[in-house]
Amino acid sequence: MKVNAKKVLEEAMQLEPGSRAMIAETLLESLDFEEDFKVSQTWREEIQRRCEQIDRGEVELTDSDTVMAELRKKHA
């Protein structure tokens, strides 16, 4: 079966943001980055656990600019 990537992308763009994020995450995970760096099984499990917490909305993410501003303020 020949799949037209442009058509798949156009259809995916019609999905809710959460569904698009899941597809994007799955596609990125399917790429082989193993050659660039080694990650232990323990860290893989931790990464998976944290990603699942984010996906379920159990944790609040903070952007790096906010974190750095808070650290500068705290240690000024």
Backbone as JSON Lines, residues from 0, in Angstrom:
{"i":0,"aa":"M","n":[0.84,-1.18,0.0],"ca":[0.0,0.0,0.0],"c":[0.88,1.24,0.0]}
{"i":1,"aa":"K","n":[0.67,2.12,-0.96],"ca":[1.44,3.35,-1.05],"c":[0.71,4.45,-0.28]}
{"i":2,"aa":"V","n":[1.41,5.1,0.63],"ca":[0.81,6.14,1.46],"c":[1.37,7.48,1.01]}
{"i":3,"aa":"N","n":[0.49,8.44,0.82],"ca":[0.87,9.78,0.44],"c":[1.11,10.59,1.72]}
{"i":4,"aa":"A","n":[2.36,10.93,1.98],"ca":[2.72,11.62,3.22],"c":[2.0,12.96,3.34]}
{"i":5,"aa":"K","n":[1.86,13.67,2.25],"ca":[1.19,14.98,2.3],"c":[-0.27,14.81,2.73]}
{"i":6,"aa":"K","n":[-0.94,13.79,2.21],"ca":[-2.33,13.54,2.58],"c":[-2.45,13.15,4.05]}
{"i":7,"aa":"V","n":[-1.53,12.3,4.5],"ca":[-1.53,11.9,5.92],"c":[-1.34,13.12,6.8]}
{"i":8,"aa":"L","n":[-0.4,14.0,6.44],"ca":[-0.15,15.2,7.22],"c":[-1.37,16.12,7.24]}
{"i":9,"aa":"E","n":[-1.99,16.31,6.09],"ca":[-3.18,17.16,6.03],"c":[-4.28,16.62,6.92]}
{"i":10,"aa":"E","n":[-4.48,15.32,6.91],"ca":[-5.5,14.71,7.76],"c":[-5.14,14.81,9.24]}
{"i":11,"aa":"A","n":[-3.87,14.61,9.54],"ca":[-3.42,14.7,10.93],"c":[-3.61,16.11,11.48]}
{"i":12,"aa":"M","n":[-3.43,17.11,10.65],"ca":[-3.58,18.49,11.09],"c":[-5.02,18.83,11.47]}
{"i":13,"aa":"Q","n":[-5.96,17.99,11.1],"ca":[-7.36,18.21,11.46],"c":[-7.69,17.66,12.85]}
{"i":14,"aa":"L","n":[-6.76,16.93,13.44],"ca":[-6.99,16.32,14.75],"c":[-6.83,17.34,15.87]}
{"i":15,"aa":"E","n":[-7.31,16.97,17.05],"ca":[-7.13,17.8,18.25],"c":[-5.64,17.9,18.57]}
{"i":16,"aa":"P","n":[-5.22,18.98,19.23],"ca":[-3.81,19.14,19.57],"c":[-3.2,17.96,20.32]}
{"i":17,"aa":"G","n":[-3.94,17.38,21.24],"ca":[-3.41,16.24,22.0],"c":[-3.14,15.03,21.1]}
{"i":18,"aa":"S","n":[-4.02,14.8,20.15],"ca":[-3.83,13.69,19.21],"c":[-2.65,13.97,18.3]}
{"i":19,"aa":"R","n":[-2.5,15.21,17.85],"ca":[-1.36,15.57,17.01],"c":[-0.06,15.4,17.77]}
{"i":20,"aa":"A","n":[-0.06,15.78,19.05],"ca":[1.14,15.64,19.87],"c":[1.52,14.18,20.03]}
{"i":21,"aa":"M","n":[0.52,13.33,20.23],"ca":[0.79,11.89,20.38],"c":[1.39,11.32,19.1]}
{"i":22,"aa":"I","n":[0.85,11.73,17.96],"ca":[1.38,11.26,16.68],"c":[2.81,11.76,16.5]}
{"i":23,"aa":"A","n":[3.05,13.03,16.78],"ca":[4.39,13.59,16.64],"c":[5.38,12.87,17.55]}
{"i":24,"aa":"E","n":[4.98,12.62,18.78],"ca":[5.85,11.93,19.73],"c":[6.17,10.52,19.24]}
{"i":25,"aa":"T","n":[5.16,9.83,18.76],"ca":[5.35,8.47,18.26],"c":[6.29,8.45,17.06]}
{"i":26,"aa":"L","n":[6.11,9.4,16.14],"ca":[6.99,9.46,14.97],"c":[8.44,9.75,15.38]}
{"i":27,"aa":"L","n":[8.62,10.69,16.31],"ca":[9.97,11.0,16.77],"c":[10.62,9.81,17.46]}
{"i":28,"aa":"E","n":[9.83,9.1,18.27],"ca":[10.36,7.93,18.96],"c":[10.74,6.82,17.98]}
{"i":29,"aa":"S","n":[10.1,6.82,16.8],"ca":[10.39,5.77,15.83],"c":[11.72,5.98,15.12]}
{"i":30,"aa":"L","n":[12.27,7.2,15.21],"ca":[13.56,7.47,14.58],"c":[14.67,6.87,15.43]}
{"i":31,"aa":"D","n":[15.71,6.42,14.8],"ca":[16.79,5.74,15.52],"c":[17.84,6.75,15.94]}
{"i":32,"aa":"F","n":[17.75,7.23,17.19],"ca":[18.75,8.15,17.73],"c":[19.77,7.41,18.59]}
{"i":33,"aa":"E","n":[19.6,6.12,18.72],"ca":[20.45,5.31,19.59],"c":[21.92,5.47,19.25]}
{"i":34,"aa":"E","n":[22.26,5.67,18.0],"ca":[23.66,5.77,17.61],"c":[24.32,7.04,18.15]}
{"i":35,"aa":"D","n":[23.51,8.09,18.38],"ca":[24.06,9.36,18.83],"c":[24.45,9.35,20.3]}
{"i":36,"aa":"F","n":[23.68,8.66,21.12],"ca":[23.97,8.62,22.55],"c":[23.34,7.38,23.17]}
{"i":37,"aa":"K","n":[23.95,6.91,24.21],"ca":[23.45,5.71,24.91],"c":[22.6,6.15,26.1]}
{"i":38,"aa":"V","n":[21.48,5.48,26.29],"ca":[20.6,5.74,27.42],"c":[20.35,4.4,28.1]}
{"i":39,"aa":"S","n":[20.62,4.34,29.4],"ca":[20.42,3.09,30.12],"c":[18.94,2.73,30.19]}
{"i":40,"aa":"Q","n":[18.66,1.49,30.43],"ca":[17.28,1.02,30.56],"c":[16.57,1.75,31.69]}
{"i":41,"aa":"T","n":[17.28,2.01,32.78],"ca":[16.69,2.72,33.92],"c":[16.23,4.11,33.5]}
{"i":42,"aa":"W","n":[17.08,4.82,32.75],"ca":[16.7,6.16,32.29],"c":[15.59,6.09,31.26]}
{"i":43,"aa":"R","n":[15.58,5.08,30.41],"ca":[14.49,4.93,29.44],"c":[13.15,4.8,30.17]}
{"i":44,"aa":"E","n":[13.14,4.0,31.23],"ca":[11.93,3.81,32.0],"c":[11.51,5.11,32.69]}
{"i":45,"aa":"E","n":[12.48,5.85,33.2],"ca":[12.18,7.13,33.85],"c":[11.64,8.14,32.84]}
{"i":46,"aa":"I","n":[12.24,8.18,31.68],"ca":[11.77,9.09,30.62],"c":[10.34,8.73,30.23]}
{"i":47,"aa":"Q","n":[10.08,7.44,30.05],"ca":[8.74,6.99,29.7],"c":[7.74,7.36,30.78]}
{"i":48,"aa":"R","n":[8.11,7.16,32.04],"ca":[7.23,7.48,33.16],"c":[6.89,8.97,33.17]}
{"i":49,"aa":"R","n":[7.92,9.81,32.97],"ca":[7.7,11.26,32.97],"c":[6.85,11.7,31.77]}
{"i":50,"aa":"C","n":[7.08,11.12,30.62],"ca":[6.27,11.45,29.44],"c":[4.82,11.09,29.67]}
{"i":51,"aa":"E","n":[4.59,9.96,30.28],"ca":[3.21,9.53,30.57],"c":[2.55,10.48,31.56]}
{"i":52,"aa":"Q","n":[3.3,10.95,32.57],"ca":[2.75,11.92,33.52],"c":[2.36,13.21,32.81]}
{"i":53,"aa":"I","n":[3.2,13.66,31.89],"ca":[2.89,14.87,31.12],"c":[1.65,14.64,30.28]}
{"i":54,"aa":"D","n":[1.59,13.51,29.59],"ca":[0.45,13.21,28.72],"c":[-0.86,13.16,29.5]}
{"i":55,"aa":"R","n":[-0.8,12.68,30.74],"ca":[-2.01,12.58,31.56],"c":[-2.33,13.9,32.27]}
{"i":56,"aa":"G","n":[-1.45,14.89,32.15],"ca":[-1.68,16.18,32.79],"c":[-1.44,16.17,34.28]}
{"i":57,"aa":"E","n":[-0.63,15.24,34.75],"ca":[-0.37,15.1,36.19],"c":[0.71,16.05,36.7]}
{"i":58,"aa":"V","n":[1.46,16.64,35.8],"ca":[2.53,17.55,36.2],"c":[2.37,18.87,35.46]}
{"i":59,"aa":"E","n":[2.86,19.93,36.07],"ca":[2.81,21.24,35.45],"c":[4.21,21.56,34.92]}
{"i":60,"aa":"L","n":[4.29,21.86,33.64],"ca":[5.58,22.18,33.03],"c":[5.84,23.68,33.13]}
{"i":61,"aa":"T","n":[7.11,24.03,33.29],"ca":[7.52,25.42,33.38],"c":[8.6,25.66,32.34]}
{"i":62,"aa":"D","n":[8.44,26.74,31.56],"ca":[9.44,26.99,30.52],"c":[10.76,27.45,31.14]}
{"i":63,"aa":"S","n":[11.84,27.26,30.42],"ca":[13.18,27.51,30.94],"c":[13.4,28.98,31.31]}
{"i":64,"aa":"D","n":[12.81,29.9,30.58],"ca":[12.98,31.32,30.92],"c":[12.42,31.63,32.3]}
{"i":65,"aa":"T","n":[11.27,31.06,32.61],"ca":[10.66,31.26,33.92],"c":[11.52,30.65,35.02]}
{"i":66,"aa":"V","n":[12.0,29.44,34.78],"ca":[12.85,28.76,35.77],"c":[14.11,29.58,36.04]}
{"i":67,"aa":"M","n":[14.76,30.03,34.97],"ca":[16.0,30.8,35.14],"c":[15.73,32.13,35.86]}
{"i":68,"aa":"A","n":[14.64,32.79,35.56],"ca":[14.29,34.05,36.23],"c":[14.07,33.81,37.71]}
{"i":69,"aa":"E","n":[13.37,32.73,38.04],"ca":[13.13,32.41,39.46],"c":[14.43,32.09,40.18]}
{"i":70,"aa":"L","n":[15.33,31.37,39.53],"ca":[16.63,31.06,40.15],"c":[17.47,32.32,40.36]}
{"i":71,"aa":"R","n":[17.48,33.2,39.38],"ca":[18.24,34.45,39.52],"c":[17.7,35.28,40.67]}
{"i":72,"aa":"K","n":[16.4,35.36,40.77],"ca":[15.76,36.11,41.83],"c":[16.08,35.5,43.2]}
{"i":73,"aa":"K","n":[16.01,34.18,43.27],"ca":[16.25,33.48,44.53],"c":[17.7,33.65,45.0]}
{"i":74,"aa":"H","n":[18.64,33.65,44.06],"ca":[20.05,33.68,44.42],"c":[20.72,35.03,44.18]}
{"i":75,"aa":"A","n":[19.92,36.06,44.06],"ca":[20.47,37.41,43.84],"c":[20.93,38.04,45.13]}
